[in-house]
């Protein structure tokens, strides 16, 4: 979970965007909404046990 939270940090996204710009690479799309949803889903869980 800690790695996901680190990846969701806006500073990390800014770093990757700047790195792409400096190197002339295409700027990657933002994963912030996806990571936020995924972290929330993992914290919430479904309440079901694995069968």
mmJSON file of the N, C-alpha and C atoms, coordinates in Angstrom:
{"data_MODEL":{"atom_site":{
"group_PDB":["ATOM","ATOM","ATOM","ATOM","ATOM","ATOM","ATOM","ATOM","ATOM","ATOM","ATOM","ATOM","ATOM","ATOM","ATOM","ATOM","ATOM","ATOM","ATOM","ATOM","ATOM","ATOM","ATOM","ATOM","ATOM","ATOM","ATOM","ATOM","ATOM","ATOM","ATOM","ATOM","ATOM","ATOM","ATOM","ATOM","ATOM","ATOM","ATOM","ATOM","ATOM","ATOM","ATOM","ATOM","ATOM","ATOM","ATOM","ATOM","ATOM","ATOM","ATOM","ATOM","ATOM","ATOM","ATOM","ATOM","ATOM","ATOM","ATOM","ATOM","ATOM","ATOM","ATOM","ATOM","ATOM","ATOM","ATOM","ATOM","ATOM","ATOM","ATOM","ATOM","ATOM","ATOM","ATOM","ATOM","ATOM","ATOM","ATOM","ATOM","ATOM","ATOM","ATOM","ATOM","ATOM","ATOM","ATOM","ATOM","ATOM","ATOM","ATOM","ATOM","ATOM","ATOM","ATOM","ATOM","ATOM","ATOM","ATOM","ATOM","ATOM","ATOM","ATOM","ATOM","ATOM","ATOM","ATOM","ATOM","ATOM","ATOM","ATOM","ATOM","ATOM","ATOM","ATOM","ATOM","ATOM","ATOM","ATOM","ATOM","ATOM","ATOM","ATOM","ATOM","ATOM","ATOM","ATOM","ATOM","ATOM","ATOM","ATOM","ATOM","ATOM","ATOM","ATOM","ATOM","ATOM","ATOM","ATOM","ATOM","ATOM","ATOM","ATOM","ATOM","ATOM","ATOM","ATOM","ATOM","ATOM","ATOM","ATOM","ATOM","ATOM"],
"id":[1,2,3,4,5,6,7,8,9,10,11,12,13,14,15,16,17,18,19,20,21,22,23,24,25,26,27,28,29,30,31,32,33,34,35,36,37,38,39,40,41,42,43,44,45,46,47,48,49,50,51,52,53,54,55,56,57,58,59,60,61,62,63,64,65,66,67,68,69,70,71,72,73,74,75,76,77,78,79,80,81,82,83,84,85,86,87,88,89,90,91,92,93,94,95,96,97,98,99,100,101,102,103,104,105,106,107,108,109,110,111,112,113,114,115,116,117,118,119,120,121,122,123,124,125,126,127,128,129,130,131,132,133,134,135,136,137,138,139,140,141,142,143,144,145,146,147,148,149,150,151,152,153],
"type_symbol":["N","C","C","N","C","C","N","C","C","N","C","C","N","C","C","N","C","C","N","C","C","N","C","C","N","C","C","N","C","C","N","C","C","N","C","C","N","C","C","N","C","C","N","C","C","N","C","C","N","C","C","N","C","C","N","C","C","N","C","C","N","C","C","N","C","C","N","C","C","N","C","C","N","C","C","N","C","C","N","C","C","N","C","C","N","C","C","N","C","C","N","C","C","N","C","C","N","C","C","N","C","C","N","C","C","N","C","C","N","C","C","N","C","C","N","C","C","N","C","C","N","C","C","N","C","C","N","C","C","N","C","C","N","C","C","N","C","C","N","C","C","N","C","C","N","C","C","N","C","C","N","C","C"],
"label_atom_id":["N","CA","C","N","CA","C","N","CA","C","N","CA","C","N","CA","C","N","CA","C","N","CA","C","N","CA","C","N","CA","C","N","CA","C","N","CA","C","N","CA","C","N","CA","C","N","CA","C","N","CA","C","N","CA","C","N","CA","C","N","CA","C","N","CA","C","N","CA","C","N","CA","C","N","CA","C","N","CA","C","N","CA","C","N","CA","C","N","CA","C","N","CA","C","N","CA","C","N","CA","C","N","CA","C","N","CA","C","N","CA","C","N","CA","C","N","CA","C","N","CA","C","N","CA","C","N","CA","C","N","CA","C","N","CA","C","N","CA","C","N","CA","C","N","CA","C","N","CA","C","N","CA","C","N","CA","C","N","CA","C","N","CA","C","N","CA","C","N","CA","C","N","CA","C","N","CA","C"],
"label_alt_id":[null,null,null,null,null,null,null,null,null,null,null,null,null,null,null,null,null,null,null,null,null,null,null,null,null,null,null,null,null,null,null,null,null,null,null,null,null,null,null,null,null,null,null,null,null,null,null,null,null,null,null,null,null,null,null,null,null,null,null,null,null,null,null,null,null,null,null,null,null,null,null,null,null,null,null,null,null,null,null,null,null,null,null,null,null,null,null,null,null,null,null,null,null,null,null,null,null,null,null,null,null,null,null,null,null,null,null,null,null,null,null,null,null,null,null,null,null,null,null,null,null,null,null,null,null,null,null,null,null,null,null,null,null,null,null,null,null,null,null,null,null,null,null,null,null,null,null,null,null,null,null,null,null],
"label_comp_id":["UNK","UNK","UNK","UNK","UNK","UNK","UNK","UNK","UNK","UNK","UNK","UNK","UNK","UNK","UNK","UNK","UNK","UNK","UNK","UNK","UNK","UNK","UNK","UNK","UNK","UNK","UNK","UNK","UNK","UNK","UNK","UNK","UNK","UNK","UNK","UNK","UNK","UNK","UNK","UNK","UNK","UNK","UNK","UNK","UNK","UNK","UNK","UNK","UNK","UNK","UNK","UNK","UNK","UNK","UNK","UNK","UNK","UNK","UNK","UNK","UNK","UNK","UNK","UNK","UNK","UNK","UNK","UNK","UNK","UNK","UNK","UNK","UNK","UNK","UNK","UNK","UNK","UNK","UNK","UNK","UNK","UNK","UNK","UNK","UNK","UNK","UNK","UNK","UNK","UNK","UNK","UNK","UNK","UNK","UNK","UNK","UNK","UNK","UNK","UNK","UNK","UNK","UNK","UNK","UNK","UNK","UNK","UNK","UNK","UNK","UNK","UNK","UNK","UNK","UNK","UNK","UNK","UNK","UNK","UNK","UNK","UNK","UNK","UNK","UNK","UNK","UNK","UNK","UNK","UNK","UNK","UNK","UNK","UNK","UNK","UNK","UNK","UNK","UNK","UNK","UNK","UNK","UNK","UNK","UNK","UNK","UNK","UNK","UNK","UNK","UNK","UNK","UNK"],
"label_asym_id":["A","A","A","A","A","A","A","A","A","A","A","A","A","A","A","A","A","A","A","A","A","A","A","A","A","A","A","A","A","A","A","A","A","A","A","A","A","A","A","A","A","A","A","A","A","A","A","A","A","A","A","A","A","A","A","A","A","A","A","A","A","A","A","A","A","A","A","A","A","A","A","A","A","A","A","A","A","A","A","A","A","A","A","A","A","A","A","A","A","A","A","A","A","A","A","A","A","A","A","A","A","A","A","A","A","A","A","A","A","A","A","A","A","A","A","A","A","A","A","A","A","A","A","A","A","A","A","A","A","A","A","A","A","A","A","A","A","A","A","A","A","A","A","A","A","A","A","A","A","A","A","A","A"],
"label_entity_id":["1","1","1","1","1","1","1","1","1","1","1","1","1","1","1","1","1","1","1","1","1","1","1","1","1","1","1","1","1","1","1","1","1","1","1","1","1","1","1","1","1","1","1","1","1","1","1","1","1","1","1","1","1","1","1","1","1","1","1","1","1","1","1","1","1","1","1","1","1","1","1","1","1","1","1","1","1","1","1","1","1","1","1","1","1","1","1","1","1","1","1","1","1","1","1","1","1","1","1","1","1","1","1","1","1","1","1","1","1","1","1","1","1","1","1","1","1","1","1","1","1","1","1","1","1","1","1","1","1","1","1","1","1","1","1","1","1","1","1","1","1","1","1","1","1","1","1","1","1","1","1","1","1"],
"label_seq_id":[1,1,1,2,2,2,3,3,3,4,4,4,5,5,5,6,6,6,7,7,7,8,8,8,9,9,9,10,10,10,11,11,11,12,12,12,13,13,13,14,14,14,15,15,15,16,16,16,17,17,17,18,18,18,19,19,19,20,20,20,21,21,21,22,22,22,23,23,23,24,24,24,25,25,25,26,26,26,27,27,27,28,28,28,29,29,29,30,30,30,31,31,31,32,32,32,33,33,33,34,34,34,35,35,35,36,36,36,37,37,37,38,38,38,39,39,39,40,40,40,41,41,41,42,42,42,43,43,43,44,44,44,45,45,45,46,46,46,47,47,47,48,48,48,49,49,49,50,50,50,51,51,51],
"pdbx_PDB_ins_code":[null,null,null,null,null,null,null,null,null,null,null,null,null,null,null,null,null,null,null,null,null,null,null,null,null,null,null,null,null,null,null,null,null,null,null,null,null,null,null,null,null,null,null,null,null,null,null,null,null,null,null,null,null,null,null,null,null,null,null,null,null,null,null,null,null,null,null,null,null,null,null,null,null,null,null,null,null,null,null,null,null,null,null,null,null,null,null,null,null,null,null,null,null,null,null,null,null,null,null,null,null,null,null,null,null,null,null,null,null,null,null,null,null,null,null,null,null,null,null,null,null,null,null,null,null,null,null,null,null,null,null,null,null,null,null,null,null,null,null,null,null,null,null,null,null,null,null,null,null,null,null,null,null],
"Cartn_x":[0.833,0.0,0.878,1.993,2.873,3.392,3.704,4.196,3.122,1.884,0.792,0.61,0.679,0.528,1.668,2.865,4.005,3.795,3.312,3.043,1.925,1.018,-0.111,0.26,1.449,1.899,2.003,1.375,1.417,2.849,3.761,5.148,5.794,5.439,5.986,5.491,4.213,3.662,4.324,4.536,5.206,6.624,7.309,8.667,8.663,7.744,7.704,7.336,6.459,6.101,7.286,7.998,9.172,10.27,10.484,11.494,11.18,9.912,9.503,9.732,9.394,9.557,11.032,11.876,13.308,13.927,13.491,14.064,13.366,12.335,11.639,10.719,10.336,9.414,7.984,7.034,5.633,5.313,4.564,4.189,3.167,3.43,2.499,1.178,0.098,-1.192,-1.188,-2.019,-2.104,-2.742,-2.101,-2.655,-3.271,-3.265,-3.761,-5.192,-6.143,-7.503,-7.581,-6.838,-6.853,-6.244,-5.1,-4.443,-5.284,-5.908,-6.762,-7.918,-8.544,-9.652,-9.169,-8.021,-7.496,-7.123,-6.491,-6.122,-7.37,-8.38,-9.636,-10.289,-10.293,-10.893,-10.159,-8.838,-8.074,-8.317,-8.424,-8.685,-10.09,-11.041,-12.434,-12.673,-12.164,-12.392,-13.84,-14.143,-15.502,-16.226,-15.494,-16.118,-16.317,-15.947,-16.08,-14.769,-14.867,-13.659,-13.397,-12.141,-11.776,-12.266,-12.766,-13.273,-12.463],
"Cartn_y":[-1.19,0.0,1.254,1.193,2.357,2.751,1.774,2.092,2.775,2.332,2.974,4.412,4.616,5.971,6.869,6.317,7.09,7.445,6.488,6.743,7.736,7.84,8.767,10.182,10.348,11.672,12.601,13.76,14.684,15.089,15.075,15.429,14.383,13.11,12.05,12.22,12.527,12.739,13.928,14.978,16.167,15.808,15.001,14.558,13.842,12.885,12.119,13.011,13.977,14.895,15.781,16.27,17.094,16.287,15.067,14.203,13.948,13.698,13.475,14.73,15.876,17.132,17.409,17.242,17.502,16.556,15.305,14.31,14.245,15.054,15.063,13.868,13.218,12.071,12.576,11.764,12.158,12.173,13.167,13.275,12.186,11.377,10.292,10.843,10.112,10.557,10.471,11.253,11.268,9.979,9.375,8.185,8.51,9.788,10.192,9.709,9.892,9.428,7.909,7.187,5.725,5.25,5.825,5.424,5.783,6.953,7.346,6.363,5.991,5.029,3.677,3.218,1.913,1.857,2.898,2.952,2.939,3.712,3.725,2.35,1.704,0.372,-0.636,-0.575,-1.497,-1.251,0.003,0.32,-0.112,0.078,-0.244,-1.728,-2.403,-3.85,-4.137,-5.398,-5.78,-6.438,-6.804,-7.461,-8.945,-9.436,-10.858,-11.563,-12.799,-13.599,-14.388,-14.689,-15.464,-16.894,-17.442,-18.819,-19.714],
"Cartn_z":[0.0,0.0,0.0,0.695,0.769,-0.61,-1.438,-2.785,-3.624,-3.469,-4.202,-3.738,-2.433,-1.901,-2.372,-2.457,-2.958,-4.424,-5.199,-6.61,-6.831,-5.881,-5.996,-5.546,-5.004,-4.555,-5.768,-5.71,-6.855,-7.233,-6.276,-6.583,-7.477,-7.28,-8.131,-9.565,-9.707,-11.05,-11.729,-10.975,-11.52,-11.971,-11.193,-11.548,-12.894,-13.071,-14.325,-15.506,-15.292,-16.371,-16.755,-15.752,-16.036,-16.717,-16.263,-16.868,-18.342,-18.627,-20.017,-20.851,-20.313,-21.038,-21.33,-20.325,-20.485,-21.509,-21.531,-22.435,-23.79,-23.99,-25.265,-25.466,-24.383,-24.446,-24.379,-24.819,-24.622,-23.122,-22.719,-21.298,-20.991,-19.956,-19.641,-19.097,-19.315,-18.772,-17.249,-16.633,-15.176,-14.664,-13.681,-13.042,-11.684,-11.315,-9.999,-9.723,-10.651,-10.352,-10.184,-10.993,-10.922,-9.609,-9.243,-8.007,-6.781,-6.794,-5.668,-5.513,-6.625,-6.574,-6.057,-6.569,-6.204,-4.72,-4.214,-2.794,-1.921,-2.31,-1.555,-1.574,-2.725,-2.842,-1.965,-1.934,-1.104,0.387,0.772,2.184,2.603,1.7,2.017,2.008,0.999,0.869,0.521,0.354,0.003,1.168,2.194,3.335,3.093,1.909,1.591,1.869,2.281,2.459,1.188,0.939,-0.245,-0.104,-1.195,-1.141,-2.001],
"occupancy":[1.0,1.0,1.0,1.0,1.0,1.0,1.0,1.0,1.0,1.0,1.0,1.0,1.0,1.0,1.0,1.0,1.0,1.0,1.0,1.0,1.0,1.0,1.0,1.0,1.0,1.0,1.0,1.0,1.0,1.0,1.0,1.0,1.0,1.0,1.0,1.0,1.0,1.0,1.0,1.0,1.0,1.0,1.0,1.0,1.0,1.0,1.0,1.0,1.0,1.0,1.0,1.0,1.0,1.0,1.0,1.0,1.0,1.0,1.0,1.0,1.0,1.0,1.0,1.0,1.0,1.0,1.0,1.0,1.0,1.0,1.0,1.0,1.0,1.0,1.0,1.0,1.0,1.0,1.0,1.0,1.0,1.0,1.0,1.0,1.0,1.0,1.0,1.0,1.0,1.0,1.0,1.0,1.0,1.0,1.0,1.0,1.0,1.0,1.0,1.0,1.0,1.0,1.0,1.0,1.0,1.0,1.0,1.0,1.0,1.0,1.0,1.0,1.0,1.0,1.0,1.0,1.0,1.0,1.0,1.0,1.0,1.0,1.0,1.0,1.0,1.0,1.0,1.0,1.0,1.0,1.0,1.0,1.0,1.0,1.0,1.0,1.0,1.0,1.0,1.0,1.0,1.0,1.0,1.0,1.0,1.0,1.0,1.0,1.0,1.0,1.0,1.0,1.0],
"B_iso_or_equiv":[0.0,0.0,0.0,0.0,0.0,0.0,0.0,0.0,0.0,0.0,0.0,0.0,0.0,0.0,0.0,0.0,0.0,0.0,0.0,0.0,0.0,0.0,0.0,0.0,0.0,0.0,0.0,0.0,0.0,0.0,0.0,0.0,0.0,0.0,0.0,0.0,0.0,0.0,0.0,0.0,0.0,0.0,0.0,0.0,0.0,0.0,0.0,0.0,0.0,0.0,0.0,0.0,0.0,0.0,0.0,0.0,0.0,0.0,0.0,0.0,0.0,0.0,0.0,0.0,0.0,0.0,0.0,0.0,0.0,0.0,0.0,0.0,0.0,0.0,0.0,0.0,0.0,0.0,0.0,0.0,0.0,0.0,0.0,0.0,0.0,0.0,0.0,0.0,0.0,0.0,0.0,0.0,0.0,0.0,0.0,0.0,0.0,0.0,0.0,0.0,0.0,0.0,0.0,0.0,0.0,0.0,0.0,0.0,0.0,0.0,0.0,0.0,0.0,0.0,0.0,0.0,0.0,0.0,0.0,0.0,0.0,0.0,0.0,0.0,0.0,0.0,0.0,0.0,0.0,0.0,0.0,0.0,0.0,0.0,0.0,0.0,0.0,0.0,0.0,0.0,0.0,0.0,0.0,0.0,0.0,0.0,0.0,0.0,0.0,0.0,0.0,0.0,0.0],
"pdbx_formal_charge":[null,null,null,null,null,null,null,null,null,null,null,null,null,null,null,null,null,null,null,null,null,null,null,null,null,null,null,null,null,null,null,null,null,null,null,null,null,null,null,null,null,null,null,null,null,null,null,null,null,null,null,null,null,null,null,null,null,null,null,null,null,null,null,null,null,null,null,null,null,null,null,null,null,null,null,null,null,null,null,null,null,null,null,null,null,null,null,null,null,null,null,null,null,null,null,null,null,null,null,null,null,null,null,null,null,null,null,null,null,null,null,null,null,null,null,null,null,null,null,null,null,null,null,null,null,null,null,null,null,null,null,null,null,null,null,null,null,null,null,null,null,null,null,null,null,null,null,null,null,null,null,null,null],
"auth_seq_id":[1,1,1,2,2,2,3,3,3,4,4,4,5,5,5,6,6,6,7,7,7,8,8,8,9,9,9,10,10,10,11,11,11,12,12,12,13,13,13,14,14,14,15,15,15,16,16,16,17,17,17,18,18,18,19,19,19,20,20,20,21,21,21,22,22,22,23,23,23,24,24,24,25,25,25,26,26,26,27,27,27,28,28,28,29,29,29,30,30,30,31,31,31,32,32,32,33,33,33,34,34,34,35,35,35,36,36,36,37,37,37,38,38,38,39,39,39,40,40,40,41,41,41,42,42,42,43,43,43,44,44,44,45,45,45,46,46,46,47,47,47,48,48,48,49,49,49,50,50,50,51,51,51],
"auth_comp_id":["UNK","UNK","UNK","UNK","UNK","UNK","UNK","UNK","UNK","UNK","UNK","UNK","UNK","UNK","UNK","UNK","UNK","UNK","UNK","UNK","UNK","UNK","UNK","UNK","UNK","UNK","UNK","UNK","UNK","UNK","UNK","UNK","UNK","UNK","UNK","UNK","UNK","UNK","UNK","UNK","UNK","UNK","UNK","UNK","UNK","UNK","UNK","UNK","UNK","UNK","UNK","UNK","UNK","UNK","UNK","UNK","UNK","UNK","UNK","UNK","UNK","UNK","UNK","UNK","UNK","UNK","UNK","UNK","UNK","UNK","UNK","UNK","UNK","UNK","UNK","UNK","UNK","UNK","UNK","UNK","UNK","UNK","UNK","UNK","UNK","UNK","UNK","UNK","UNK","UNK","UNK","UNK","UNK","UNK","UNK","UNK","UNK","UNK","UNK","UNK","UNK","UNK","UNK","UNK","UNK","UNK","UNK","UNK","UNK","UNK","UNK","UNK","UNK","UNK","UNK","UNK","UNK","UNK","UNK","UNK","UNK","UNK","UNK","UNK","UNK","UNK","UNK","UNK","UNK","UNK","UNK","UNK","UNK","UNK","UNK","UNK","UNK","UNK","UNK","UNK","UNK","UNK","UNK","UNK","UNK","UNK","UNK","UNK","UNK","UNK","UNK","UNK","UNK"],
"auth_asym_id":["A","A","A","A","A","A","A","A","A","A","A","A","A","A","A","A","A","A","A","A","A","A","A","A","A","A","A","A","A","A","A","A","A","A","A","A","A","A","A","A","A","A","A","A","A","A","A","A","A","A","A","A","A","A","A","A","A","A","A","A","A","A","A","A","A","A","A","A","A","A","A","A","A","A","A","A","A","A","A","A","A","A","A","A","A","A","A","A","A","A","A","A","A","A","A","A","A","A","A","A","A","A","A","A","A","A","A","A","A","A","A","A","A","A","A","A","A","A","A","A","A","A","A","A","A","A","A","A","A","A","A","A","A","A","A","A","A","A","A","A","A","A","A","A","A","A","A","A","A","A","A","A","A"],
"auth_atom_id":["N","CA","C","N","CA","C","N","CA","C","N","CA","C","N","CA","C","N","CA","C","N","CA","C","N","CA","C","N","CA","C","N","CA","C","N","CA","C","N","CA","C","N","CA","C","N","CA","C","N","CA","C","N","CA","C","N","CA","C","N","CA","C","N","CA","C","N","CA","C","N","CA","C","N","CA","C","N","CA","C","N","CA","C","N","CA","C","N","CA","C","N","CA","C","N","CA","C","N","CA","C","N","CA","C","N","CA","C","N","CA","C","N","CA","C","N","CA","C","N","CA","C","N","CA","C","N","CA","C","N","CA","C","N","CA","C","N","CA","C","N","CA","C","N","CA","C","N","CA","C","N","CA","C","N","CA","C","N","CA","C","N","CA","C","N","CA","C","N","CA","C","N","CA","C","N","CA","C"],
"pdbx_PDB_model_num":[1,1,1,1,1,1,1,1,1,1,1,1,1,1,1,1,1,1,1,1,1,1,1,1,1,1,1,1,1,1,1,1,1,1,1,1,1,1,1,1,1,1,1,1,1,1,1,1,1,1,1,1,1,1,1,1,1,1,1,1,1,1,1,1,1,1,1,1,1,1,1,1,1,1,1,1,1,1,1,1,1,1,1,1,1,1,1,1,1,1,1,1,1,1,1,1,1,1,1,1,1,1,1,1,1,1,1,1,1,1,1,1,1,1,1,1,1,1,1,1,1,1,1,1,1,1,1,1,1,1,1,1,1,1,1,1,1,1,1,1,1,1,1,1,1,1,1,1,1,1,1,1,1]
}}}
